[in-house]
Amino acid sequence: MIKMDKSVNFSTEIMAGFTTFLTMAYIIFVNPQILSAAGMDKTALIGVTCIVTGIITILTGLLTDTPIAMAPGMGLNAYFTYTLVINQKVSWEIALGIVFLSGLLFLILTLVGIREKIVEAIPSELLNAIAVGIGIFIAFIGLQNMKLIVGNPETLVTTGKIGTTTLISLFTLFLIVILYIKRVKGALLIGIIAATIVSVLMGYTKLPSRFISFDLNISPVFAKLNIKDALKLSLLAPIFSLMFVDMFDSIGSLLALGKEANLIDKEGKMKKITPLLTIDAAATMFGAFMGTSTTTTYIESAAGIESGGRSGWTSITTGILFLAALIFVPILSIVPSFATAPALIMVGFLMMKNIKNIDFQNLEVGFPSFVIIIMIGLSYSISTGLAFGFLSYTFIKIVRGKFKDITPTMWLIAVLSILFLVV
């Protein structure tokens, strides 16, 4: 449960909560944008996104006393819309039923202890690699948001044109770096606010005509999930697909965040992993009932952790802000993505420090660690990077004849990795 003693620096925790909120507030607008393509009501989705994120993140803070936020997952919402609904012609109501069942399966695996054993079976070097890989992933997202890195049909990515907004982002990034060097608290939050103010003053962001709104209605999507028709044999594959992606994403994110928040004990095990995984699974079921796609642990929580957040008060602050966003959506919408991009890049940099804990001279752990790092960043998927890394670790141990180093749980992880990649 959450602490309320003198060991908690409430001003730091609240500032960290604001920072986490601002770095992931884009979900309020992006999640509805993606899911509305499936035929769902966009305005209702804005309300549902705020409610689900707010309630689950507050509960995470209260029940686990950790600075971790949860929200509808990016990538998972795209799978919901473009794969299930548009390509496979599944109605969005049945798709919500699929999400609910994947969360239920996820919860069962957690309650019987399988997920916790999976976490404990991962070697410490691979845990550090996950943190580094996710750091690169976050930085890559930041570079995209500031338009410094853009798509290219020949080389996949390339350097974008240095426009005014990119320059604002770059100067903000250097401001954050200087503030960190000077040990100024709330450096990330200061940077985000400064970039937003400059954007408004230069005319790139317009102030809204009104600052609050009370006209959100969630009834078009609330409790519309169809579980009965989602139980068809033909839909087992998407149920397992969502479960695998959510499981690997959640485990990878929680382990990376755990290292940053000092939640890893001397034996390399993460404290409070079971309640966090339980909430994560229950959140998916709750989200499906409310009317949104799979809810998962948000790696953007690292921004708040790097701002000093260490307790559940950070999550509670973030959650309250998401609930408040129900009426403050107009003013929050003025924070541009290029204003939060520098914070993401800085978080990515700070997570790179874990690379010093990987012994690359020992190829048995060094190469799988490299695979995890490179595949998370280049595949744009935490779960894909983990699957390839775990398989390479197991394969090398098999070739080396070191079967004793492969625990029964690691064999299970390898099988799950294969199933994930195949399905």
TISEBA-732009 format. One line per 2 residues: their letters; for each residue x, y, z of C-alpha. Coordinates in steps of 0.25 Angstrom, whole numbers, plus 5000, padded with zeros to 4 digits. Each point is the difference from the previous one (the first is absolute). Layout:
BEGIN
A	X:Y:Z ~ ...
! end
This chain:
BEGIN
MI	5000:5000:5000 ~ 5004:5014:4998
KM	5009:5007:5010 ~ 4996:5013:5007
DK	5013:5002:5009 ~ 5011:5011:5000
SV	5008:4991:4990 ~ 4991:5005:4989
NF	5004:5013:4993 ~ 4986:5005:4996
ST	5004:5012:4992 ~ 5010:4991:4992
EI	4989:4989:4998 ~ 4990:5010:4995
MA	5010:5006:4990 ~ 5003:4986:4995
GF	4986:4997:4999 ~ 4998:5012:4991
TT	5012:4996:4992 ~ 4994:4986:4997
FL	4987:5006:4997 ~ 5005:5010:4990
TM	5009:4990:4993 ~ 4989:4990:4998
AY	4988:5010:4998 ~ 5000:4998:4985
II	4993:4987:5003 ~ 4987:5008:5003
FV	5000:5004:4985 ~ 5008:4989:4993
NP	4992:4988:5006 ~ 4986:5005:4995
QI	5006:5004:4987 ~ 5005:4986:4997
LS	4988:4993:5006 ~ 4990:5009:4993
AA	5004:4994:4987 ~ 4994:4987:5005
GM	4986:5007:5000 ~ 5000:5004:5015
DK	4996:5014:5005 ~ 5012:5009:5000
TA	4994:5009:5011 ~ 4996:4989:5009
LI	5014:4994:4998 ~ 5007:5012:5006
GV	4991:4999:5012 ~ 5003:4985:5002
TC	5015:5002:4998 ~ 5001:5010:5011
IV	4991:4992:5009 ~ 5007:4987:4998
TG	5014:5006:5001 ~ 4996:5008:5012
II	4994:4989:5008 ~ 5010:4989:4997
TI	5012:5009:5003 ~ 4994:5005:5013
LT	4998:4986:5004 ~ 5014:4996:4996
GL	5005:5011:5009 ~ 4991:4996:5012
LT	5002:4985:5000 ~ 5014:4999:4996
DT	5006:5013:5004 ~ 5008:5001:4987
PI	5002:5012:4990 ~ 4994:4992:4988
AM	4989:5004:4991 ~ 4991:4992:4992
AP	4992:5003:4987 ~ 4994:4995:4987
GM	5013:4995:4993 ~ 5005:5005:4987
GL	5002:4989:4989 ~ 4989:4992:5008
NA	4990:5010:4996 ~ 5005:5000:4985
YF	4999:4985:5000 ~ 4986:5001:5006
TY	4995:5009:4988 ~ 5008:4997:4988
TL	5002:4985:5002 ~ 4988:4995:5008
VI	4989:5010:4995 ~ 5005:5005:4986
NQ	5007:4988:4995 ~ 4994:4988:5007
KV	4986:5006:4999 ~ 4997:4998:5015
SW	4990:5010:5006 ~ 5006:5010:5010
EI	4990:4994:5010 ~ 5006:4986:4998
AL	5014:5006:5000 ~ 4998:5006:5014
GI	4995:4986:5004 ~ 5013:4994:4995
VF	5008:5011:5008 ~ 4992:4996:5012
LS	5003:4985:4999 ~ 5015:5003:4997
GL	5000:5007:5013 ~ 4993:4989:5007
LF	5010:4990:4995 ~ 5012:5010:5004
LI	4994:5001:5014 ~ 4999:4984:5002
LT	5014:4999:4996 ~ 5004:5010:5010
LV	4992:4995:5012 ~ 5006:4986:4998
GI	5014:5006:5000 ~ 5004:4997:4986
RE	5003:5014:4997 ~ 5008:5003:5012
KI	5008:4988:4998 ~ 5003:5005:4986
VE	5005:5013:5005 ~ 5009:4993:5011
AI	5006:4990:4989 ~ 5005:5012:4991
PS	5016:5002:5003 ~ 5004:5013:5005
EL	5008:5004:4988 ~ 4987:4998:4991
LN	4993:5009:5010 ~ 5010:5011:4998
AI	4999:4998:4985 ~ 4985:5002:5001
AV	5002:5013:5007 ~ 5010:5005:4990
GI	4991:4995:4988 ~ 4988:5007:5005
GI	5009:5013:5002 ~ 5003:4999:4986
FI	4986:4998:4996 ~ 4995:5012:5008
AF	5011:5009:4994 ~ 4996:4995:4986
IG	4986:5004:5003 ~ 5005:5014:5005
LQ	5008:5002:4988 ~ 4988:4997:4991
NM	4991:5009:5007 ~ 5010:5012:4999
KL	5001:4996:4985 ~ 5015:4999:5001
IV	4999:4985:4995 ~ 4990:4998:4989
GN	4996:4988:4991 ~ 5007:4997:4987
PE	4996:4990:4989 ~ 5014:4996:4997
TL	5007:5000:5014 ~ 4988:4999:5008
VT	5004:5012:5009 ~ 5008:5012:4997
TG	5002:5014:5006 ~ 4989:5009:4998
KI	5000:5015:4996 ~ 5004:5009:5012
GT	4988:5009:5001 ~ 4996:5010:5011
TT	4993:4990:5008 ~ 5012:4990:4999
LI	5009:5012:5005 ~ 4990:5002:5012
SL	5001:4986:5004 ~ 5015:5000:4999
FT	5002:5012:5008 ~ 4990:4994:5010
LF	5008:4987:5000 ~ 5013:5008:5003
LI	4992:5008:5011 ~ 4997:4987:5007
VI	5014:4995:4999 ~ 5005:5013:5007
LY	4989:4999:5010 ~ 5004:4986:5003
IK	5015:5004:5001 ~ 4996:5011:5010
RV	4992:4989:5008 ~ 4987:5009:4998
KG	4988:4992:5005 ~ 4989:4998:4989
AL	5009:5002:4988 ~ 4991:4992:4991
LI	4987:5007:5004 ~ 5007:5014:4999
GI	5005:4996:4986 ~ 4986:4996:4995
IA	4993:5012:5006 ~ 5011:5010:4994
AT	4998:4993:4986 ~ 4985:5002:5000
IV	5001:5014:5004 ~ 5010:5003:4989
SV	4991:4993:4990 ~ 4988:5008:5004
LM	5008:5013:4999 ~ 5005:4997:4987
GY	4986:4996:4994 ~ 5003:4985:4998
TK	4989:4997:5011 ~ 4987:5007:5002
LP	4993:5003:5013 ~ 4987:4993:5000
SR	4987:5008:5000 ~ 4996:4994:5013
FI	5009:4993:5011 ~ 4990:4990:5006
SF	4989:4991:4994 ~ 4989:4992:5006
DL	4994:4994:4988 ~ 5007:4986:5000
NI	4991:4988:4999 ~ 5005:4986:5001
SP	4987:4992:4998 ~ 5002:4997:4985
VF	5012:4990:5004 ~ 4997:4998:5015
AK	4997:4985:5003 ~ 4998:4997:4985
LN	5010:4988:5000 ~ 4995:4987:4994
IK	5007:4988:5007 ~ 4991:4989:4996
DA	5003:5002:4985 ~ 5015:5002:5003
LK	5000:4985:5006 ~ 5000:4995:4986
LS	5012:4990:4996 ~ 5004:5008:4989
LL	5003:5012:5009 ~ 5010:4992:5009
AP	5012:5005:4992 ~ 4997:5015:5003
IF	4997:4997:5014 ~ 5013:4994:5002
SL	5007:5010:4992 ~ 4995:5012:5008
MF	5004:4992:5013 ~ 5014:4997:4995
VD	5002:5014:4996 ~ 4995:5006:5013
MF	5007:4990:5008 ~ 5014:5003:4994
DS	4998:5015:4999 ~ 4995:5000:5015
IG	5012:4992:5005 ~ 5010:5008:4992
SL	4994:5013:5004 ~ 4999:4996:5014
LA	5014:4995:5001 ~ 5006:5012:4994
LG	4992:5010:5008 ~ 5003:4991:5013
KE	5015:5002:4997 ~ 4998:5015:4999
AN	4991:5001:5012 ~ 5010:4991:5009
LI	4989:4989:5001 ~ 5010:4989:4997
DK	5006:4993:5012 ~ 5014:4995:5002
EG	4996:4987:4994 ~ 4996:5006:4988
KM	4985:4998:5002 ~ 4990:5011:4999
KK	4992:5004:5012 ~ 4985:5000:4999
IT	5000:4994:4986 ~ 4988:4991:5003
PL	4990:5011:5004 ~ 5005:5008:4988
LT	4998:4989:4990 ~ 4986:4997:5007
ID	4996:5015:4998 ~ 5005:5000:4986
AA	4991:4988:4996 ~ 4988:5005:5007
AT	5002:5013:4994 ~ 4998:4994:4986
MF	4987:4994:5004 ~ 4995:5013:5006
GA	5004:5008:4988 ~ 4993:4990:4991
FM	4987:5002:5008 ~ 5002:5015:5000
GT	5002:4999:4985 ~ 5015:5001:4996
ST	5011:4991:4995 ~ 5010:4993:5009
TT	5005:5008:5012 ~ 5015:4998:5004
TY	5012:5005:5007 ~ 5005:5013:4994
IE	5015:5002:4998 ~ 4998:5015:5001
SA	4999:4998:5015 ~ 5015:5001:4999
AG	4999:5015:4998 ~ 4994:5001:5014
IE	5009:4991:5006 ~ 5012:5007:4994
SG	4994:5013:5006 ~ 5001:4994:5014
GR	4987:4992:5001 ~ 5002:4988:5009
SG	4986:4997:5006 ~ 4986:4998:4997
WT	4997:5015:5002 ~ 5006:5002:4986
SI	4990:4990:4994 ~ 4989:5006:5008
TT	5003:5014:4995 ~ 5001:4995:4986
GI	4987:4993:5001 ~ 4993:5012:5006
LF	5005:5009:4989 ~ 4994:4990:4989
LA	4986:5001:5007 ~ 5001:5015:5001
AL	5003:4999:4985 ~ 4986:4996:4998
IF	4996:5015:5001 ~ 5014:5006:4996
VP	5002:4993:4987 ~ 5000:5014:4992
IL	5011:5006:5008 ~ 5008:4987:5000
SI	4999:4998:4985 ~ 5009:5012:4998
VP	5013:4992:5005 ~ 5006:4996:4987
SF	5007:4987:4998 ~ 5013:5008:4997
AT	5000:5006:5014 ~ 5000:4986:5007
AP	5010:4994:4990 ~ 5012:5005:5007
AL	4995:4994:5013 ~ 4999:4987:4994
IM	5014:5001:4994 ~ 5006:5004:5013
VG	4993:4988:5007 ~ 5006:4991:4989
FL	5014:5005:5003 ~ 4998:4998:5015
MM	4996:4985:4998 ~ 5012:4998:4992
KN	5009:4999:5013 ~ 4995:4986:5001
IK	5009:4995:4989 ~ 5012:5001:5009
NI	4994:4988:5008 ~ 5001:4991:4987
DF	5012:4991:4998 ~ 5002:5000:4985
QN	5012:4992:5001 ~ 4992:4988:5004
LE	4992:4998:4987 ~ 4991:4990:5007
VG	4993:5012:5006 ~ 5006:5011:4992
FP	4995:4996:4987 ~ 4985:4998:5005
SF	5001:5013:5007 ~ 5004:5007:4987
VI	4989:4993:4992 ~ 4990:5005:5011
II	5005:5015:4999 ~ 5001:5000:4985
MI	4987:4993:4997 ~ 4992:5009:5010
GL	5005:5012:4993 ~ 4999:4996:4986
SY	4988:4992:5000 ~ 4992:5010:5007
SI	4995:4990:5010 ~ 5004:4996:5014
ST	4994:4986:4999 ~ 5007:4997:4987
GL	5013:5004:5006 ~ 4998:4991:5012
AF	4995:4988:4992 ~ 5013:5000:4991
GF	5009:5003:5012 ~ 4994:4988:5008
LS	5001:4991:4988 ~ 5014:5003:4997
YT	5004:4998:5015 ~ 4994:4987:5000
FI	5006:4995:4987 ~ 5014:5004:5004
KI	4999:4992:5013 ~ 4995:4988:4992
VR	5011:5001:4990 ~ 5010:5001:5011
GK	4994:4988:5007 ~ 4997:5008:5013
FK	4986:4994:5002 ~ 5001:5002:5015
DI	5000:5015:4998 ~ 4987:5000:4993
TP	4990:4999:5011 ~ 4986:4994:4998
TM	4994:5014:5000 ~ 5010:5005:4989
WL	4996:4988:4992 ~ 4985:5005:5001
IA	5005:5014:4996 ~ 5006:4995:4988
VL	4988:4992:4996 ~ 4991:5013:5003
SI	5010:5008:4991 ~ 4998:4990:4989
LF	4985:5000:5001 ~ 5000:5016:5000
LV	5009:5001:4988 ~ 4992:4989:4992
V	4986:5005:5004
! end
